Amino acid sequence: MVKLSKFKIGLCQLSVTTEKKTNIDKACSAIEFASKQGASLVVLPEMWNCPYSTDYFEQFAENFDDQESASSYKMLSKLASQEGITIVGGSIPERCEGQLCNTCCVFGPNGDLLAKHRKIHLFDVNIPDDISFKESDIFLAGSEPTIVDTDVGKIGIGICHDIRFPELAMVYQARGAHLICYPGAFNMSTGEALWELEQKARAVDNQLFVATCSPSRFSAGTYTIWGHSTLVDPFGNVIATSEHDETIVIAEVDYSAIQYTRDSFPIEKQRRQDIYKFIDLHV
């Protein structure tokens, strides 16, 4: 389904406030700006409509089946159609099955919902004298990998802590992904140590592109966010990145780099299936 083997991507690193309407308006403006800069694919951050805080998740959550109240969802669908672009809609709290999920919606250029990814790996962490957070007390974990055919290639979706698990990226590579998008909100400790490292590892191990999009550092919420939204190529090179302030990163994705990398380093042919086997349980 790939119509564009070379295209521009926009990573919208937004400053999130305690006012939902303000956050929606900021995201709308950022998407329109990225589109005017030529981006065919625009990515938003994890929890862009809501501070990353237990005080706000329930209040800002949306039931996507209730189109009257799902204001964030409706805006993404409208903007995708208005601009004729694909939008990986970061994530927002979704009301699902009587609980909350951390959910990313992907919309195509006609405004239709192409896929919905619920965060699979929930962020439970306890670093003494640093940070303690238990996402599993708040959210219901997703149970399905999400790969979606778009006009800009096959895209695998992960949210934040999903990037820490190479198995998920391996599933996406095996299913033909060209790009994995990870909306995320790493904190200062995990961000400095792991944010860029994990992106490069997922890109190099699977010989594909990886894009991340974070809220800006001084967003409202319970912990300070690392920022640094980034695009990494199949060789592990950082094509473009940001600092921690609110900004929009525009960069070019050229899928010819995938085949070049795989021809140069044919690791798929070199795998020792006689010693170990990769099994995709959802195929």
C-alpha positions as CSV (number, residue, x, y, z in Angstrom):
1,M,0.0,0.0,0.0
2,V,3.1,2.3,0.1
3,K,2.5,5.3,-2.1
4,L,5.4,7.3,-0.8
5,S,8.9,5.7,-0.4
6,K,10.3,9.1,0.5
7,F,8.3,11.5,2.6
8,K,8.5,14.0,5.4
9,I,7.5,13.2,9.0
10,G,6.4,15.7,11.6
11,L,7.1,15.0,15.3
12,C,5.0,17.4,17.4
13,Q,6.7,17.8,20.8
14,L,3.9,19.6,22.7
15,S,3.7,21.3,26.1
16,V,0.8,19.8,27.9
17,T,-1.4,21.9,30.2
18,T,-4.1,21.2,32.7
19,E,-6.7,22.6,30.3
20,K,-7.9,19.9,27.8
21,K,-9.2,22.4,25.2
22,T,-5.9,24.2,25.3
23,N,-4.1,21.0,24.6
24,I,-6.4,20.1,21.7
25,D,-6.0,23.5,20.2
26,K,-2.2,23.3,20.5
27,A,-2.2,19.9,18.9
28,C,-4.4,21.1,16.1
29,S,-2.1,24.0,15.3
30,A,1.0,21.8,15.4
31,I,-0.5,19.3,13.0
32,E,-1.5,22.1,10.6
33,F,2.0,23.6,10.8
34,A,3.7,20.2,10.1
35,S,1.4,19.6,7.2
36,K,2.2,23.0,5.7
37,Q,5.9,22.1,6.0
38,G,5.2,19.1,3.8
39,A,4.8,16.3,6.4
40,S,2.7,13.4,5.1
41,L,2.9,11.7,8.4
42,V,2.5,13.5,11.7
43,V,3.1,12.0,15.2
44,L,1.9,13.3,18.5
45,P,3.2,12.5,22.0
46,E,2.1,10.1,24.6
47,M,-0.7,11.8,26.7
48,W,-0.8,15.0,24.7
49,N,-4.4,15.9,25.7
50,C,-3.8,15.2,29.4
51,P,-1.1,15.8,32.0
52,Y,0.8,12.6,32.8
53,S,-0.7,12.4,36.3
54,T,-3.2,10.2,38.1
55,D,-5.1,13.4,39.0
56,Y,-6.2,13.9,35.4
57,F,-6.4,10.6,33.6
58,E,-10.1,9.9,34.4
59,Q,-11.1,13.5,34.0
60,F,-9.6,13.7,30.5
61,A,-10.5,10.2,29.3
62,E,-12.7,9.7,26.2
63,N,-15.0,6.9,25.0
64,F,-14.2,6.8,21.3
65,D,-17.6,5.3,20.5
66,D,-19.3,8.5,21.9
67,Q,-18.5,10.9,19.2
68,E,-20.2,13.8,21.0
69,S,-17.8,13.8,23.8
70,A,-14.6,12.4,22.2
71,S,-13.2,15.8,21.3
72,S,-9.6,14.7,20.9
73,Y,-10.5,11.8,18.7
74,K,-12.7,14.0,16.5
75,M,-10.0,16.6,16.1
76,L,-7.5,14.0,14.9
77,S,-10.0,12.5,12.4
78,K,-11.0,16.0,11.1
79,L,-7.4,17.2,10.7
80,A,-6.2,14.0,8.9
81,S,-9.0,14.5,6.4
82,Q,-8.6,18.3,6.2
83,E,-4.9,18.0,5.5
84,G,-4.9,14.7,3.6
85,I,-2.2,13.2,5.9
86,T,-1.7,10.2,8.1
87,I,-1.7,10.9,11.8
88,V,-0.3,8.7,14.6
89,G,-2.3,10.3,17.3
90,G,0.1,10.0,20.2
91,S,-1.9,8.6,23.1
92,I,-4.8,9.7,25.3
93,P,-6.6,8.0,28.2
94,E,-9.4,5.9,26.7
95,R,-12.4,4.6,28.6
96,C,-12.6,0.9,27.8
97,E,-14.3,-2.1,29.4
98,G,-15.1,-0.1,32.6
99,Q,-11.4,0.8,33.0
100,L,-8.9,3.2,31.4
101,C,-6.4,2.3,28.6
102,N,-3.4,4.3,27.4
103,T,-4.4,4.4,23.7
104,C,-3.0,5.5,20.4
105,C,-5.3,6.1,17.4
106,V,-4.0,6.2,13.8
107,F,-6.0,8.1,11.2
108,G,-5.7,8.0,7.4
109,P,-5.9,10.9,4.9
110,N,-9.7,10.5,4.6
111,G,-10.1,10.8,8.3
112,D,-10.9,7.1,8.9
113,L,-9.6,5.3,11.9
114,L,-7.0,2.9,10.6
115,A,-5.9,1.3,13.9
116,K,-6.0,1.6,17.7
117,H,-3.1,0.5,19.9
118,R,-3.5,0.1,23.6
119,K,-0.2,0.2,25.5
120,I,0.9,-3.4,26.0
121,H,3.7,-2.9,28.6
122,L,2.7,-0.8,31.5
123,F,5.3,1.3,33.2
124,D,5.8,0.1,36.8
125,V,9.0,1.5,38.3
126,N,10.5,2.1,41.7
127,I,13.9,3.7,41.8
128,P,14.8,4.5,45.4
129,D,15.3,8.2,46.0
130,D,14.3,9.0,42.4
131,I,10.9,7.9,41.0
132,S,8.1,5.6,41.9
133,F,5.2,5.1,39.5
134,K,2.8,2.1,38.9
135,E,0.9,2.5,35.7
136,S,-0.7,-0.9,36.2
137,D,-2.7,0.6,39.1
138,I,-4.3,3.0,36.6
139,F,-4.5,1.4,33.2
140,L,-5.6,-1.9,31.6
141,A,-2.8,-3.3,29.5
142,G,-3.4,-3.9,25.8
143,S,-3.1,-7.4,24.4
144,E,-2.5,-7.0,20.7
145,P,0.5,-5.8,18.6
146,T,-0.6,-3.1,16.2
147,I,0.7,-2.8,12.7
148,V,-1.1,-0.7,10.1
149,D,-1.0,-0.3,6.4
150,T,-0.8,3.4,5.4
151,D,0.0,5.6,2.4
152,V,3.4,6.0,4.0
153,G,4.1,2.3,4.5
154,K,3.5,-0.3,7.2
155,I,3.8,1.3,10.6
156,G,4.1,-0.6,13.9
157,I,2.8,1.2,17.0
158,G,4.2,1.2,20.5
159,I,3.7,3.5,23.4
160,C,6.6,4.6,25.6
161,H,7.5,1.5,27.8
162,D,6.7,-0.7,24.8
163,I,10.0,0.4,23.3
164,R,11.9,-1.4,26.1
165,F,10.8,-4.8,24.7
166,P,12.7,-5.9,21.6
167,E,10.2,-8.8,21.1
168,L,7.4,-6.4,20.0
169,A,9.7,-4.7,17.5
170,M,10.7,-8.1,16.2
171,V,7.0,-8.9,15.6
172,Y,6.6,-5.7,13.6
173,Q,9.7,-6.3,11.5
174,A,8.5,-9.9,10.8
175,R,5.1,-8.5,9.6
176,G,6.8,-6.1,7.2
177,A,7.0,-2.8,9.1
178,H,9.0,0.0,7.5
179,L,8.7,2.3,10.5
180,I,7.9,1.9,14.2
181,C,6.4,5.0,16.0
182,Y,6.7,5.2,19.7
183,P,4.8,8.1,21.3
184,G,6.5,8.3,24.8
185,A,7.1,10.3,27.9
186,F,10.3,9.1,29.4
187,N,11.3,10.8,32.7
188,M,14.6,12.5,33.4
189,S,16.3,9.3,34.8
190,T,15.1,6.8,32.2
191,G,15.3,9.4,29.4
192,E,19.0,10.3,29.9
193,A,20.0,6.6,30.3
194,L,17.8,4.8,27.8
195,W,15.7,7.0,25.4
196,E,18.1,7.3,22.5
197,L,19.7,4.0,23.2
198,E,16.5,2.1,23.0
199,Q,15.5,3.8,19.7
200,K,18.8,3.0,18.1
201,A,18.7,-0.6,19.3
202,R,15.2,-1.2,17.9
203,A,16.1,0.4,14.6
204,V,19.5,-1.4,14.2
205,D,18.2,-4.8,15.4
206,N,15.3,-4.7,12.9
207,Q,16.8,-2.6,10.2
208,L,14.0,-0.2,9.9
209,F,13.1,3.4,10.9
210,V,12.1,4.4,14.4
211,A,10.3,7.6,15.3
212,T,9.6,8.8,18.8
213,C,7.5,11.8,20.0
214,S,7.5,13.1,23.6
215,P,5.7,15.9,25.4
216,S,8.0,18.8,26.2
217,R,9.8,18.9,29.5
218,F,7.8,21.6,31.2
219,S,4.4,19.9,30.7
220,A,2.1,19.6,33.7
221,G,2.1,16.2,35.5
222,T,3.7,14.2,38.2
223,Y,7.2,13.9,36.9
224,T,9.6,15.9,34.7
225,I,9.7,14.6,31.1
226,W,12.9,14.1,29.1
227,G,11.6,15.3,25.7
228,H,14.0,14.8,22.7
229,S,11.6,13.6,20.0
230,T,13.7,11.7,17.4
231,L,13.9,10.0,14.1
232,V,16.4,7.1,13.7
233,D,17.4,5.3,10.5
234,P,18.1,1.6,10.0
235,F,21.8,2.1,10.5
236,G,21.1,3.7,13.9
237,N,21.9,7.2,12.8
238,V,19.9,10.0,14.3
239,I,18.3,11.8,11.3
240,A,16.7,14.5,13.4
241,T,16.0,15.2,17.1
242,S,14.9,18.0,19.4
243,E,15.9,19.3,22.8
244,H,13.3,19.4,25.5
245,D,11.3,22.5,24.7
246,E,8.0,22.6,22.8
247,T,8.9,22.2,19.1
248,I,8.0,20.5,15.8
249,V,10.6,18.3,14.2
250,I,10.4,17.9,10.4
251,A,12.5,15.3,8.8
252,E,12.7,13.1,5.7
253,V,12.2,9.3,5.8
254,D,13.7,7.5,2.8
255,Y,12.7,3.8,2.8
256,S,15.4,2.9,0.3
257,A,17.7,3.0,3.3
258,I,16.0,-0.1,4.6
259,Q,16.9,-2.3,1.6
260,Y,20.4,-0.8,1.5
261,T,20.9,-1.7,5.1
262,R,19.6,-5.2,4.7
263,D,21.6,-5.8,1.6
264,S,24.8,-4.6,3.4
265,F,24.1,-6.6,6.5
266,P,21.9,-9.6,5.6
267,I,21.2,-10.6,9.2
268,E,17.9,-12.1,8.3
269,K,19.7,-14.7,6.3
270,Q,22.2,-15.2,9.0
271,R,19.8,-16.0,11.8
272,R,20.4,-19.5,13.3
273,Q,17.0,-21.0,13.3
274,D,18.6,-24.3,14.2
275,I,19.6,-22.8,17.5
276,Y,16.7,-20.4,18.3
277,K,13.3,-19.6,16.8
278,F,11.1,-16.5,16.6
279,I,7.4,-17.3,17.0
280,D,4.7,-14.7,16.4
281,L,1.8,-15.9,18.4
282,H,-0.7,-13.6,16.9
283,V,-0.3,-14.7,13.2
